[in-house]
Amino acid sequence: MARVRLSVAERQEELLRAAIEQIEARGVAAVRIADVAASLGVSNALVLYHFSTKEKLVAAAFTYAAEGDLAHLRKLLGRRTTALRRLRAAVRWYAPTGQAKGWRLWIEGWAVALREPALREVTRDLDRQWKAALTEVLAEGVAAGEFVCADPVGAALRLTALLDGLAVQLTSYPGAVARSRAQEWVDDALARELGLDLAALTEREQ
């Protein structure tokens, strides 16, 4: 069956999605241009036409994934509801027990970023924007009198550090921590950062 002719933007998006799938399955070091091409039934030359090297394809794939995550974060935090509800929704989505980005992809990205400056900038920018978004909603909640947080910047850093660390444990060492237990720790940490007890955190979300 003949393939549908795609625009340049549509073709590139198709290639980036395929690259993400292959990176999650094989890892950055093992994935090849040929793997991405084969998964779509296209030629290696077509992939190289849009992304001249594997390194450029990988960097673009991580950028695409980051933009998708940030768009969803902005959607969650842009809802017309309390800061507490928006914050809890974002944290629950980001947590490795929720439906956030493929953690295997990002753990792979962090490892490769140690050696690849272009990818390091992508992961650093994603991390910076996540922290900035959480800091903003934390400050909004304080201003509205919903909770107390003397250091929104520090709170955002501590929360994301906990979530990232739990993601490594849950993804790299299956069974090391029960998902239900990890979620309890996330809820406890959020309540502590907001000066609320756990019951109050839940009650204020009703």
DONUVO-554102 format. One record per residue: residue number from 1; x negated, y negated, z of N, C-alpha, C in turn; chain. Coordinates in pm, 1 decimal, padded with zeros to 6 digits. Each point is the difference from the previous one (the first is absolute). Last residue first. Example, Ala and Ser with C-alpha at 12.3 -4.5 7.8 and 13.67 -1.06 7.14 Angstrom:
BEGIN
i / npx / npy / npz / capx / capy / capz / cpx / cpy / cpz / ch
2 / -01285.0 / 00225.0 / 00708.0 / -00082.0 / -00119.0 / 00006.0 / 00077.0 / -00109.0 / 00073.0 / A
1 / -00029.0 / 00572.0 / -00007.0 / 00089.0 / -00119.0 / 00000.0 / -00090.0 / -00120.0 / 00000.0 / A
# end
This chain:
BEGIN
i / npx / npy / npz / capx / capy / capz / cpx / cpy / cpz / ch
206 / 01120.1 / -01858.1 / 04785.8 / 00135.5 / 00047.8 / -00028.5 / 00081.5 / -00108.2 / -00067.8 / A
205 / -00456.3 / -00038.6 / 00173.6 / 00012.9 / 00033.2 / -00141.4 / 00141.2 / 00043.7 / -00036.7 / A
204 / -00150.9 / -00103.5 / 00444.2 / 00003.7 / -00124.2 / -00076.3 / 00010.2 / 00025.0 / -00148.3 / A
203 / -00045.2 / 00366.2 / 00307.5 / 00127.1 / -00069.5 / 00020.0 / 00010.8 / -00122.7 / -00088.4 / A
202 / -00409.4 / 00244.1 / 00013.3 / 00105.4 / 00071.9 / -00071.8 / 00133.0 / -00073.8 / 00008.5 / A
201 / -00363.2 / -00172.1 / 00242.3 / -00034.0 / -00004.1 / -00142.4 / 00111.1 / 00063.9 / -00082.5 / A
200 / 00023.1 / 00027.4 / 00466.6 / 00038.3 / -00132.8 / -00048.7 / -00029.3 / -00013.4 / -00148.6 / A
199 / -00137.7 / 00392.2 / 00216.6 / 00146.4 / -00004.4 / -00005.0 / 00047.0 / -00133.7 / -00056.6 / A
198 / -00461.5 / 00061.7 / 00081.0 / 00045.5 / 00075.7 / -00116.6 / 00151.8 / -00005.4 / -00014.4 / A
197 / -00233.3 / -00415.6 / 00226.3 / -00008.4 / 00143.1 / 00027.8 / 00066.5 / 00072.8 / -00116.3 / A
196 / -00259.4 / -00473.7 / -00063.7 / 00129.0 / 00064.5 / 00023.2 / -00023.4 / 00141.7 / 00051.0 / A
195 / -00320.2 / -00345.4 / -00179.9 / 00039.4 / -00026.6 / 00137.5 / 00136.5 / 00057.2 / 00034.3 / A
194 / -00266.3 / 00039.6 / -00414.5 / 00109.1 / -00097.9 / 00002.2 / 00046.7 / -00032.6 / 00141.3 / A
193 / -00343.3 / 00326.6 / -00099.6 / -00045.9 / -00124.2 / -00062.8 / 00106.3 / -00110.0 / 00008.5 / A
192 / 00109.7 / 00432.1 / 00158.7 / -00102.7 / -00061.3 / 00084.7 / -00047.0 / -00133.2 / -00057.6 / A
191 / 00298.2 / 00265.6 / -00252.1 / 00067.5 / -00055.4 / 00117.1 / -00099.2 / -00074.5 / 00088.8 / A
190 / -00176.7 / 00234.5 / -00365.3 / 00075.5 / -00116.8 / -00043.7 / 00069.7 / -00066.4 / 00117.4 / A
189 / -00227.0 / 00403.8 / 00079.6 / -00094.9 / -00107.4 / -00029.6 / 00073.1 / -00127.4 / -00041.4 / A
188 / 00254.3 / 00391.4 / 00071.5 / -00057.5 / -00048.2 / 00126.2 / -00091.9 / -00119.4 / -00024.0 / A
187 / 00173.6 / 00222.9 / -00376.4 / 00104.5 / -00075.8 / 00068.8 / -00052.7 / -00059.0 / 00130.8 / A
186 / -00287.7 / 00284.8 / -00234.8 / 00020.5 / -00123.6 / -00076.4 / 00104.8 / -00087.3 / 00068.8 / A
185 / -00075.6 / 00427.0 / 00175.7 / -00114.2 / -00087.4 / 00027.3 / 00014.9 / -00133.9 / -00072.6 / A
184 / 00319.1 / 00332.2 / -00085.3 / 00013.9 / -00048.9 / 00137.7 / -00113.0 / -00096.4 / 00033.4 / A
183 / -00022.6 / 00226.5 / -00407.8 / 00101.4 / -00105.8 / -00004.2 / 00024.7 / -00058.5 / 00138.5 / A
182 / -00288.3 / 00368.2 / -00036.7 / -00061.6 / -00118.3 / -00059.6 / 00099.3 / -00116.1 / -00004.5 / A
181 / 00159.4 / 00416.6 / 00136.2 / -00086.9 / -00058.2 / 00103.3 / -00066.0 / -00127.1 / -00051.9 / A
180 / 00256.9 / 00251.3 / -00297.3 / 00088.4 / -00060.8 / 00100.0 / -00080.6 / -00067.0 / 00110.2 / A
179 / -00229.0 / 00246.9 / -00329.8 / 00051.8 / -00126.0 / -00052.7 / 00091.1 / -00070.2 / 00100.4 / A
178 / -00405.6 / 00315.5 / 00159.2 / 00137.4 / 00016.0 / -00048.9 / 00051.2 / -00135.1 / -00048.1 / A
177 / -00519.0 / 00149.4 / -00002.5 / 00095.1 / -00082.1 / 00075.5 / 00138.4 / 00022.8 / -00059.9 / A
176 / -00341.6 / 00268.6 / -00158.2 / -00077.3 / -00057.7 / 00110.0 / 00089.4 / -00082.8 / 00091.5 / A
175 / 00133.8 / 00217.8 / -00419.8 / 00024.2 / 00070.6 / 00124.5 / -00075.4 / -00057.1 / 00118.6 / A
174 / -00199.7 / -00094.4 / -00476.7 / 00139.3 / 00039.7 / 00022.7 / 00014.0 / 00080.6 / 00128.7 / A
173 / -00366.4 / -00335.1 / -00183.9 / -00000.4 / 00111.6 / 00093.8 / 00144.0 / 00040.5 / 00033.6 / A
172 / -00093.9 / -00352.7 / -00313.4 / -00122.5 / 00079.3 / -00012.2 / -00000.1 / 00124.9 / 00086.7 / A
171 / 00373.7 / -00308.4 / 00002.7 / -00025.7 / 00039.0 / -00138.3 / -00119.1 / 00094.9 / -00011.9 / A
170 / 00135.4 / -00186.3 / 00423.6 / 00111.6 / 00077.0 / -00053.5 / -00026.1 / 00053.1 / -00141.0 / A
169 / -00327.4 / -00281.3 / 00217.7 / 00021.1 / 00123.5 / 00075.3 / 00107.9 / 00088.1 / -00064.4 / A
168 / -00078.7 / -00427.7 / -00184.1 / -00114.2 / 00087.7 / -00024.0 / 00020.5 / 00133.7 / 00070.9 / A
167 / 00316.4 / -00333.0 / 00080.2 / 00012.7 / 00050.2 / -00136.6 / -00114.2 / 00095.9 / -00033.1 / A
166 / -00005.4 / -00235.2 / 00407.1 / 00093.4 / 00111.7 / 00003.6 / 00017.4 / 00061.6 / -00138.8 / A
165 / -00262.2 / -00387.2 / 00028.8 / -00065.4 / 00112.4 / 00067.3 / 00089.6 / 00122.6 / 00007.6 / A
164 / 00175.8 / -00403.6 / -00174.5 / -00100.7 / 00055.8 / -00090.8 / -00066.8 / 00122.7 / 00061.9 / A
163 / 00302.8 / -00239.5 / 00268.1 / 00069.5 / 00068.3 / -00108.8 / -00098.7 / 00064.8 / -00097.4 / A
162 / -00173.0 / -00265.5 / 00351.4 / 00061.9 / 00121.6 / 00052.6 / 00065.4 / 00079.6 / -00112.4 / A
161 / -00173.9 / -00418.4 / -00109.7 / -00110.0 / 00092.2 / 00030.9 / 00055.1 / 00131.9 / 00053.5 / A
160 / 00301.3 / -00352.0 / -00078.5 / -00043.4 / 00062.5 / -00125.4 / -00115.5 / 00097.0 / 00023.0 / A
159 / 00157.7 / -00242.6 / 00375.1 / 00104.9 / 00087.7 / -00052.5 / -00044.5 / 00069.8 / -00128.6 / A
158 / -00286.5 / -00325.3 / 00196.3 / 00007.1 / 00121.3 / 00082.2 / 00104.3 / 00097.7 / -00053.6 / A
157 / -00041.3 / -00421.2 / -00211.1 / -00120.5 / 00080.8 / -00021.8 / 00008.9 / 00130.4 / 00078.1 / A
156 / 00340.1 / -00317.3 / 00062.9 / 00008.5 / 00056.4 / -00134.3 / -00119.4 / 00090.6 / -00028.7 / A
155 / -00002.1 / -00239.6 / 00402.7 / 00101.9 / 00104.8 / 00003.4 / 00011.8 / 00067.8 / -00136.4 / A
154 / -00282.4 / -00378.3 / 00044.4 / -00056.9 / 00119.2 / 00062.7 / 00097.2 / 00115.8 / 00002.3 / A
153 / 00160.6 / -00409.4 / -00161.8 / -00108.0 / 00047.4 / -00087.4 / -00060.4 / 00128.4 / 00054.9 / A
152 / 00331.5 / -00227.5 / 00260.8 / 00053.3 / 00070.0 / -00116.5 / -00107.6 / 00055.6 / -00092.9 / A
151 / 00022.7 / -00145.7 / 00520.2 / -00103.3 / 00005.2 / -00105.0 / 00051.3 / 00077.2 / -00121.2 / A
150 / 00265.9 / -00073.1 / 00396.4 / -00093.0 / -00111.9 / 00012.8 / -00099.8 / -00007.4 / -00114.3 / A
149 / 00511.9 / 00180.2 / 00069.2 / -00125.1 / 00052.4 / -00056.8 / -00098.9 / -00115.5 / -00003.1 / A
148 / 00548.5 / 00149.5 / 00146.3 / -00119.2 / -00075.7 / 00039.4 / -00122.9 / 00067.3 / -00059.7 / A
147 / 00550.6 / -00030.2 / -00166.5 / -00096.3 / 00076.1 / 00078.3 / -00119.8 / -00090.0 / 00030.3 / A
146 / 00390.4 / -00177.9 / -00198.3 / 00041.7 / 00140.5 / -00002.8 / -00090.6 / 00088.5 / 00084.7 / A
145 / 00007.0 / -00499.2 / -00117.1 / 00026.4 / 00049.3 / 00134.7 / 00044.3 / 00145.0 / 00006.1 / A
144 / -00151.6 / -00290.8 / -00378.3 / 00144.2 / 00016.2 / 00017.0 / 00036.9 / 00051.3 / 00139.3 / A
143 / -00456.1 / -00054.6 / -00129.8 / 00062.9 / -00131.7 / -00010.7 / 00150.5 / 00007.7 / 00024.3 / A
142 / -00244.8 / 00404.3 / -00020.4 / -00037.2 / -00076.2 / 00119.7 / 00071.4 / -00134.3 / -00000.1 / A
141 / 00047.1 / 00264.0 / -00380.7 / 00072.8 / 00057.1 / 00112.4 / -00028.9 / -00071.9 / 00130.1 / A
140 / -00239.9 / -00120.6 / -00387.4 / 00140.0 / -00039.4 / -00013.6 / 00081.9 / 00051.1 / 00117.9 / A
139 / -00449.2 / 00133.7 / -00035.0 / 00009.3 / -00140.6 / 00040.6 / 00144.2 / -00049.7 / -00008.1 / A
138 / -00087.8 / 00430.9 / -00161.4 / -00020.9 / -00002.4 / 00144.7 / 00015.2 / -00142.7 / 00053.1 / A
137 / 00005.0 / 00063.3 / -00460.1 / 00127.9 / 00038.4 / 00059.0 / -00010.9 / 00008.9 / 00151.8 / A
136 / -00394.8 / -00109.0 / -00239.9 / 00103.8 / -00100.4 / -00024.0 / 00131.4 / 00036.9 / 00066.3 / A
135 / -00361.5 / 00307.3 / 00006.6 / -00026.4 / -00115.1 / 00087.4 / 00110.1 / -00104.4 / -00013.2 / A
134 / 00004.8 / 00367.1 / -00291.9 / 00042.4 / 00038.4 / 00134.0 / -00021.0 / -00114.8 / 00098.4 / A
133 / -00154.5 / -00065.6 / -00437.2 / 00146.3 / 00010.9 / -00000.8 / 00052.4 / 00036.9 / 00138.1 / A
132 / -00468.1 / -00015.0 / -00067.8 / 00057.1 / -00134.5 / -00006.9 / 00152.1 / 00004.6 / 00006.4 / A
131 / -00237.7 / 00407.7 / -00023.6 / -00017.7 / -00064.4 / 00130.7 / 00062.7 / -00138.9 / 00001.7 / A
130 / 00001.7 / 00231.9 / -00408.9 / 00083.4 / 00068.8 / 00098.2 / -00009.1 / -00070.6 / 00134.9 / A
129 / -00286.1 / -00151.1 / -00339.6 / 00137.5 / -00044.1 / -00020.7 / 00097.1 / 00069.0 / 00095.5 / A
128 / -00459.5 / 00124.1 / 00007.0 / 00015.1 / -00140.8 / 00040.0 / 00145.3 / -00045.3 / -00011.5 / A
127 / -00116.2 / 00428.6 / -00160.2 / -00006.0 / -00003.6 / 00146.3 / 00024.0 / -00141.8 / 00050.1 / A
126 / -00038.0 / 00059.1 / -00462.4 / 00122.8 / 00062.3 / 00048.3 / 00006.6 / -00008.9 / 00152.4 / A
125 / -00394.1 / -00142.7 / -00200.5 / 00107.3 / -00095.9 / -00024.5 / 00133.3 / 00055.8 / 00047.7 / A
124 / -00378.5 / 00279.4 / 00022.1 / -00012.8 / -00110.3 / 00095.9 / 00114.1 / -00099.5 / -00016.4 / A
123 / -00037.1 / 00354.6 / -00306.6 / 00045.6 / 00049.3 / 00129.8 / -00007.0 / -00109.3 / 00105.4 / A
122 / -00162.5 / -00108.3 / -00431.2 / 00141.7 / 00034.9 / -00007.9 / 00052.2 / 00041.8 / 00137.1 / A
121 / -00460.1 / -00080.6 / -00047.7 / 00074.5 / -00125.8 / -00001.6 / 00149.9 / 00026.4 / -00005.3 / A
120 / -00292.0 / 00367.0 / -00031.8 / -00005.2 / -00056.3 / 00135.1 / 00079.2 / -00129.3 / 00007.5 / A
119 / -00065.5 / 00203.0 / -00415.6 / 00104.6 / 00067.0 / 00076.4 / 00002.9 / -00051.3 / 00143.4 / A
118 / -00338.2 / -00163.3 / -00276.2 / 00129.3 / -00039.2 / -00058.0 / 00115.3 / 00061.2 / 00078.3 / A
117 / -00456.9 / 00113.3 / 00119.3 / 00041.8 / -00135.7 / 00036.6 / 00137.0 / -00039.4 / -00053.1 / A
116 / -00202.3 / 00490.5 / 00130.6 / 00047.3 / -00069.4 / -00119.6 / 00052.2 / -00139.4 / 00036.5 / A
115 / -00163.2 / 00327.4 / 00322.3 / -00104.4 / -00002.0 / -00103.2 / 00037.9 / -00082.0 / -00122.8 / A
114 / 00286.4 / 00062.8 / 00383.7 / -00129.4 / -00018.7 / 00065.4 / -00112.3 / -00016.3 / -00102.4 / A
113 / 00451.1 / 00111.7 / -00122.1 / -00026.7 / -00143.5 / 00011.7 / -00132.3 / -00028.8 / 00070.3 / A
112 / 00186.8 / 00442.9 / -00039.7 / -00069.5 / -00043.7 / -00121.0 / -00039.1 / -00147.0 / 00009.1 / A
111 / 00253.8 / 00180.9 / 00355.9 / -00129.2 / 00068.9 / -00009.3 / -00080.6 / -00050.3 / -00119.8 / A
110 / 00442.6 / -00157.4 / 00061.4 / -00089.8 / -00054.0 / 00102.5 / -00139.1 / 00061.9 / -00011.7 / A
109 / 00341.1 / 00171.4 / -00280.1 / -00044.5 / -00133.8 / -00039.4 / -00096.8 / -00060.2 / 00099.0 / A
108 / 00208.8 / 00411.1 / 00100.4 / -00097.1 / 00018.3 / -00108.3 / -00057.5 / -00135.0 / -00041.7 / A
107 / 00347.1 / -00013.5 / 00295.1 / -00116.9 / 00053.3 / 00070.3 / -00112.4 / 00024.8 / -00100.1 / A
106 / 00412.2 / -00132.7 / -00173.9 / -00072.4 / -00110.2 / 00064.0 / -00119.2 / 00046.2 / 00081.7 / A
105 / 00281.4 / 00320.8 / -00226.0 / -00058.2 / -00093.2 / -00097.4 / -00084.9 / -00105.1 / 00069.9 / A
104 / 00253.7 / 00293.6 / 00262.8 / -00115.3 / 00070.1 / -00057.6 / -00072.6 / -00090.7 / -00100.2 / A
103 / 00408.0 / -00142.6 / 00194.4 / -00118.5 / -00021.0 / 00083.7 / -00122.5 / 00072.6 / -00053.9 / A
102 / 00433.3 / -00213.8 / -00245.6 / -00061.4 / 00130.2 / 00014.8 / -00130.2 / -00014.5 / 00077.7 / A
101 / 00384.6 / -00363.2 / 00093.7 / -00093.0 / 00042.7 / -00103.8 / -00054.6 / 00140.0 / 00024.4 / A
100 / 00419.6 / -00072.6 / 00293.9 / -00090.1 / -00097.2 / -00060.4 / -00084.8 / 00063.7 / -00109.0 / A
99 / 00372.2 / 00152.2 / 00321.1 / 00000.5 / 00021.7 / -00144.6 / -00093.4 / -00096.7 / -00072.8 / A
98 / -00047.1 / 00199.1 / 00528.4 / 00107.0 / -00057.6 / -00080.3 / -00016.5 / 00027.4 / -00147.9 / A
97 / -00306.8 / 00107.9 / 00364.5 / 00119.1 / 00082.2 / 00021.3 / 00116.0 / -00048.7 / -00085.9 / A
96 / -00426.1 / -00222.9 / 00022.2 / -00015.1 / 00126.8 / -00072.5 / 00115.6 / 00095.7 / 00022.4 / A
95 / 00060.1 / -00546.8 / 00017.1 / -00053.3 / 00109.5 / 00081.5 / -00009.2 / 00129.7 / -00079.6 / A
94 / 00202.8 / -00408.5 / -00168.6 / -00145.2 / 00009.7 / -00016.4 / -00056.3 / 00122.1 / 00071.3 / A
93 / 00461.3 / -00107.5 / 00046.7 / -00028.1 / 00037.7 / -00138.3 / -00149.0 / 00024.5 / -00021.3 / A
92 / 00144.8 / -00155.7 / 00419.8 / 00047.0 / 00137.5 / -00021.0 / -00027.6 / 00046.8 / -00142.4 / A
91 / -00100.4 / -00446.6 / 00108.8 / -00090.3 / 00090.5 / 00070.6 / 00041.5 / 00145.4 / -00021.4 / A
90 / 00277.4 / -00339.2 / -00177.2 / -00128.9 / 00002.2 / -00068.7 / -00095.3 / 00100.0 / 00064.1 / A
89 / 00420.6 / -00073.1 / 00204.2 / 00017.8 / 00066.2 / -00129.6 / -00132.8 / 00011.7 / -00073.4 / A
88 / 00009.1 / -00241.5 / 00403.1 / 00013.1 / 00143.9 / 00024.3 / 00015.5 / 00075.5 / -00131.8 / A
87 / -00009.6 / -00469.0 / -00021.6 / -00129.2 / 00052.5 / 00042.5 / 00006.4 / 00150.9 / 00019.6 / A
86 / 00396.9 / -00230.3 / -00099.3 / -00089.1 / 00001.0 / -00116.6 / -00135.2 / 00061.1 / 00035.3 / A
85 / 00314.0 / -00061.3 / 00347.3 / 00047.2 / 00101.7 / -00093.5 / -00093.6 / 00011.3 / -00120.0 / A
84 / -00090.6 / -00341.9 / 00308.0 / -00023.4 / 00131.2 / 00058.8 / 00043.8 / 00111.9 / -00093.7 / A
83 / 00086.8 / -00451.6 / -00111.0 / -00141.1 / 00032.9 / -00019.4 / -00030.0 / 00139.0 / 00053.8 / A
82 / 00502.0 / -00092.5 / -00161.2 / -00093.8 / -00046.2 / 00101.5 / -00143.4 / 00039.1 / -00034.3 / A
81 / 00312.6 / -00056.9 / -00416.2 / 00028.7 / 00059.7 / 00129.6 / -00106.2 / -00047.7 / 00098.5 / A
80 / 00061.5 / 00002.9 / -00530.2 / 00065.3 / -00101.0 / 00082.9 / 00046.1 / 00064.8 / 00130.5 / A
79 / -00436.3 / 00147.5 / -00326.2 / 00141.1 / 00023.3 / 00030.1 / 00054.1 / -00108.3 / 00093.7 / A
78 / -00462.1 / 00071.9 / -00169.7 / 00081.8 / -00109.4 / -00051.4 / 00147.7 / 00015.7 / 00028.9 / A
77 / -00353.3 / 00320.9 / 00101.2 / -00015.0 / -00116.0 / 00087.6 / 00082.9 / -00118.8 / -00045.3 / A
76 / -00001.4 / 00407.3 / -00255.1 / 00040.2 / 00031.3 / 00137.1 / -00001.7 / -00124.0 / 00088.8 / A
75 / -00160.2 / -00041.9 / -00440.7 / 00143.7 / 00025.4 / -00001.6 / 00050.9 / 00027.8 / 00141.3 / A
74 / -00461.6 / -00045.3 / -00069.0 / 00066.4 / -00130.6 / -00009.5 / 00151.7 / 00015.9 / 00000.1 / A
73 / -00255.6 / 00393.3 / -00011.5 / -00015.1 / -00067.8 / 00129.2 / 00071.5 / -00134.7 / -00001.6 / A
72 / -00026.9 / 00236.7 / -00400.7 / 00098.1 / 00060.7 / 00090.0 / -00006.9 / -00064.8 / 00138.1 / A
71 / -00314.1 / -00136.7 / -00316.7 / 00133.5 / -00042.6 / -00044.8 / 00106.5 / 00057.3 / 00092.3 / A
70 / -00443.5 / 00136.2 / 00065.7 / 00021.5 / -00136.9 / 00047.0 / 00136.8 / -00052.4 / -00042.2 / A
69 / -00136.0 / 00426.8 / -00153.6 / 00020.0 / 00001.0 / 00145.0 / 00030.5 / -00139.1 / 00053.1 / A
68 / -00109.7 / 00042.0 / -00455.7 / 00128.5 / 00063.3 / 00028.1 / 00031.1 / 00001.0 / 00148.3 / A
67 / -00419.1 / -00153.8 / -00145.0 / 00104.0 / -00096.7 / -00035.3 / 00139.3 / 00057.2 / 00027.5 / A
66 / -00371.9 / 00283.0 / 00055.9 / 00002.8 / -00104.1 / 00103.5 / 00111.0 / -00099.9 / -00027.2 / A
65 / -00085.2 / 00333.6 / -00321.9 / 00060.4 / 00058.5 / 00119.8 / 00014.0 / -00104.4 / 00110.2 / A
64 / -00225.7 / -00128.6 / -00390.1 / 00141.9 / 00023.5 / -00030.2 / 00072.3 / 00055.0 / 00123.5 / A
63 / -00465.1 / -00044.2 / 00023.5 / 00062.9 / -00133.0 / -00000.9 / 00149.8 / 00012.9 / -00022.8 / A
62 / -00256.9 / 00387.4 / -00037.3 / 00013.7 / -00039.8 / 00140.1 / 00063.8 / -00139.0 / 00011.4 / A
61 / -00092.6 / 00154.4 / -00430.7 / 00100.7 / 00086.9 / 00060.9 / 00021.7 / -00037.9 / 00146.5 / A
60 / -00343.1 / -00212.3 / -00245.1 / 00131.7 / -00048.7 / -00042.2 / 00111.1 / 00082.7 / 00064.1 / A
59 / -00444.3 / 00137.1 / 00070.9 / 00022.7 / -00128.2 / 00067.1 / 00138.5 / -00054.7 / -00033.7 / A
58 / -00133.8 / 00391.7 / -00224.7 / 00020.2 / 00025.7 / 00143.0 / 00030.4 / -00129.9 / 00074.6 / A
57 / -00113.7 / -00029.5 / -00456.5 / 00129.5 / 00064.9 / 00016.1 / 00030.6 / 00020.8 / 00148.3 / A
56 / -00422.2 / -00161.4 / -00114.4 / 00101.3 / -00103.2 / -00020.4 / 00140.4 / 00056.8 / 00016.1 / A
55 / -00361.5 / 00299.4 / 00023.1 / -00005.4 / -00091.9 / 00113.6 / 00106.4 / -00108.5 / -00011.0 / A
54 / -00067.2 / 00305.8 / -00357.9 / 00071.2 / 00062.1 / 00111.7 / 00004.6 / -00096.1 / 00118.6 / A
53 / -00037.4 / -00230.8 / -00473.2 / -00080.0 / 00093.9 / 00079.3 / 00087.3 / 00060.9 / 00109.0 / A
52 / 00187.2 / -00302.3 / -00324.2 / -00120.4 / 00043.6 / -00071.3 / -00089.0 / 00097.0 / 00076.3 / A
51 / 00527.7 / -00102.7 / -00043.7 / -00091.6 / -00014.0 / 00113.8 / -00133.3 / 00059.8 / -00045.5 / A
50 / 00336.8 / -00027.0 / -00322.4 / 00060.1 / -00091.3 / 00097.8 / -00092.6 / -00027.3 / 00118.7 / A
49 / -00137.4 / 00297.5 / -00341.5 / 00038.6 / -00121.8 / -00071.1 / 00053.5 / -00103.5 / 00098.9 / A
48 / -00099.7 / 00439.6 / 00143.3 / -00118.2 / -00086.0 / -00006.9 / 00028.5 / -00129.3 / -00076.5 / A
47 / 00337.8 / 00328.0 / 00024.4 / -00027.5 / -00047.4 / 00136.5 / -00116.1 / -00098.8 / -00003.1 / A
46 / 00099.2 / 00213.7 / -00401.0 / 00106.3 / -00095.0 / 00034.6 / -00022.7 / -00057.7 / 00139.2 / A
45 / -00287.3 / 00339.8 / -00159.0 / -00026.2 / -00128.5 / -00065.7 / 00105.9 / -00103.9 / 00035.1 / A
44 / 00039.6 / 00454.6 / 00137.2 / -00095.3 / -00074.9 / 00082.8 / -00022.3 / -00139.0 / -00056.8 / A
43 / 00468.4 / 00222.0 / -00124.0 / -00143.0 / 00021.3 / -00022.5 / -00084.7 / -00078.2 / 00100.1 / A
42 / 00499.7 / 00200.8 / 00114.0 / -00058.1 / -00099.0 / -00091.6 / -00149.7 / 00027.4 / -00012.7 / A
41 / 00354.6 / 00203.6 / 00301.7 / 00000.5 / 00051.5 / -00136.4 / -00049.7 / -00101.0 / -00101.2 / A
40 / 00027.8 / -00021.9 / 00495.7 / 00098.4 / -00072.7 / -00080.1 / 00010.6 / 00052.0 / -00143.1 / A
39 / -00308.7 / 00178.3 / 00317.7 / 00125.1 / -00003.2 / 00077.0 / 00111.8 / -00069.6 / -00076.4 / A
38 / -00447.0 / 00016.5 / -00174.1 / 00070.0 / 00127.9 / -00011.9 / 00133.9 / -00002.2 / 00072.4 / A
37 / -00289.0 / -00378.4 / 00035.7 / 00052.7 / 00015.1 / -00135.6 / 00083.8 / 00126.9 / -00012.5 / A
36 / -00228.2 / -00072.4 / 00403.1 / 00107.6 / -00097.8 / -00014.6 / 00065.9 / 00015.3 / -00136.6 / A
35 / -00377.7 / 00259.9 / 00080.8 / 00109.4 / 00044.5 / 00086.3 / 00120.8 / -00092.1 / -00014.3 / A
34 / -00406.4 / -00109.5 / -00221.0 / 00069.5 / 00110.7 / -00066.3 / 00118.1 / 00049.2 / 00082.5 / A
33 / -00298.4 / -00320.2 / 00175.5 / 00087.5 / -00062.9 / -00099.7 / 00084.7 / 00108.8 / -00066.2 / A
32 / -00161.1 / 00137.2 / 00475.4 / -00062.1 / -00037.6 / -00127.3 / 00102.1 / -00071.2 / -00088.3 / A
31 / -00109.8 / 00148.9 / 00565.2 / 00093.9 / -00031.4 / -00107.7 / -00074.3 / -00048.4 / -00123.7 / A
30 / -00215.4 / 00106.7 / 00426.8 / 00026.0 / 00112.2 / -00090.6 / 00088.0 / -00036.6 / -00118.7 / A
29 / -00122.0 / -00317.9 / 00349.6 / -00123.5 / 00056.6 / -00055.3 / 00027.9 / 00105.2 / -00105.8 / A
28 / 00363.1 / -00202.0 / 00246.2 / -00062.4 / -00090.1 / -00096.9 / -00121.1 / 00063.9 / -00066.2 / A
27 / 00404.4 / 00310.4 / 00174.1 / -00100.7 / -00087.2 / 00059.5 / -00069.0 / -00082.0 / -00107.4 / A
26 / 00380.9 / 00326.0 / -00044.0 / -00136.7 / 00045.9 / -00021.7 / -00105.9 / -00079.1 / 00075.9 / A
25 / 00490.2 / -00081.8 / 00022.4 / -00013.2 / 00145.2 / -00011.7 / -00145.5 / 00046.8 / 00000.3 / A
24 / 00118.5 / -00464.7 / 00009.9 / 00053.6 / 00062.9 / 00120.7 / -00022.9 / 00150.3 / -00002.1 / A
23 / -00119.1 / -00240.7 / -00382.5 / -00091.4 / -00033.4 / 00109.4 / 00047.3 / 00065.5 / 00129.1 / A
22 / 00276.8 / 00036.7 / -00377.6 / -00120.2 / 00083.1 / -00014.3 / -00100.0 / -00027.0 / 00111.9 / A
21 / 00393.4 / -00262.0 / -00021.6 / 00035.1 / 00139.5 / 00027.3 / -00122.6 / 00089.7 / -00004.7 / A
20 / -00053.8 / -00449.0 / -00127.3 / 00025.8 / 00010.3 / 00143.6 / 00031.3 / 00143.8 / 00039.0 / A
19 / -00042.9 / -00097.8 / -00456.1 / -00130.3 / -00002.7 / 00067.0 / 00016.3 / 00014.3 / 00150.8 / A
18 / 00386.8 / -00041.4 / -00263.2 / -00062.5 / 00131.5 / -00018.1 / -00134.6 / 00006.4 / 00070.1 / A
17 / 00219.6 / -00410.9 / -00006.8 / 00075.5 / 00093.8 / 00084.0 / -00060.6 / 00139.9 / -00009.0 / A
16 / -00179.5 / -00325.1 / -00282.7 / -00035.3 / -00027.1 / 00138.9 / 00073.0 / 00093.6 / 00095.4 / A
15 / 00101.7 / 00014.3 / -00463.6 / -00134.4 / 00051.9 / 00025.6 / -00040.9 / -00019.2 / 00145.8 / A
14 / 00407.4 / -00186.7 / -00141.3 / 00009.3 / 00145.4 / -00006.6 / -00135.8 / 00063.6 / 00032.8 / A
13 / 00015.1 / -00465.0 / -00046.2 / 00066.3 / 00041.7 / 00124.2 / 00012.6 / 00151.3 / 00006.7 / A
12 / -00167.8 / -00185.5 / -00395.5 / -00096.1 / -00014.2 / 00108.7 / 00060.3 / 00042.7 / 00133.3 / A
11 / 00281.7 / -00007.2 / -00375.4 / -00099.0 / 00106.3 / -00012.0 / -00100.3 / -00006.9 / 00114.7 / A
10 / 00317.5 / -00343.9 / -00033.2 / 00063.8 / 00125.8 / 00039.9 / -00098.6 / 00115.3 / -00005.7 / A
9 / -00145.0 / -00421.2 / -00154.5 / 00022.5 / -00004.0 / 00144.8 / 00060.5 / 00130.4 / 00050.3 / A
8 / -00056.4 / -00055.2 / -00466.6 / -00130.8 / 00009.2 / 00067.7 / 00018.9 / 00006.2 / 00151.1 / A
7 / 00410.8 / 00184.1 / -00265.1 / -00075.3 / -00125.1 / -00008.0 / -00132.3 / 00019.4 / 00073.5 / A
6 / 00232.3 / 00430.0 / -00221.3 / 00007.7 / -00089.2 / 00114.8 / -00073.7 / -00129.7 / -00027.6 / A
5 / 00251.8 / 00442.4 / -00271.5 / -00101.7 / -00104.1 / -00008.5 / 00019.3 / -00099.7 / 00113.6 / A
4 / 00125.4 / 00532.3 / 00010.2 / 00059.3 / -00131.4 / -00019.4 / -00111.8 / -00103.3 / -00001.8 / A
3 / -00090.2 / 00508.4 / -00157.2 / 00006.2 / -00084.2 / 00119.0 / 00061.2 / -00134.7 / -00035.4 / A
2 / 00102.9 / 00483.9 / -00248.0 / -00079.2 / -00122.6 / -00008.1 / 00017.9 / -00082.7 / 00126.7 / A
1 / 00033.5 / 00544.9 / -00033.3 / 00084.7 / -00119.6 / 00000.0 / -00088.2 / -00124.6 / 00000.0 / A
# end
